[in-house]
């Protein structure tokens, strides 16, 4: 962000006293606007396909380089709960129907993307039809899934441990 959304003046890094002490933030050079740049909540789901012997669905986003497969993720919409949001995202991106309600796996920071990951386990079923956001998917038995160290990889590892499976990590 370079300009104030209130008055269009330039923003500049400026340190001011806040409740927790001095804090450097982008602040307007003309009015009192502060760009907080707080983390964005992102929803994620470990999808367990109950009609496919409990295999987990991992997908590859069209925008990602290489052949990395990850969890289904998305942003909450105004007016929805995180649980409703992840069910909506899963339906939009995979066409899979939730079987029951999502169960919270945990919350993790993903500082590189300035995000807060809220991750769920969600049993699903149905025909897989990917949205244009996703280019391909894999179905894997939980014991064959490899976790990644950042972001949603921690959620996947938490799910595996809950099933008595010690996670295997990508290097």
Buried (B, 14 or more C-beta within 10 A) or exposed (E): EEBBEEEEEEBEEEEEEEEEEEEEBBBBEEEEBBBEEEEEBBBBBBBBBEBBEEBBBBBBBEEEEEEEBBBBBBEBEEEEEBBBBBBBBBBEBBBBBBBEEBEEBEEBBBEEEEBBBBBBBBBBEBEBEBBEBBEEBBEEEBEEBBBBEEBBBBBBBBBBEEEEBEBEEEE
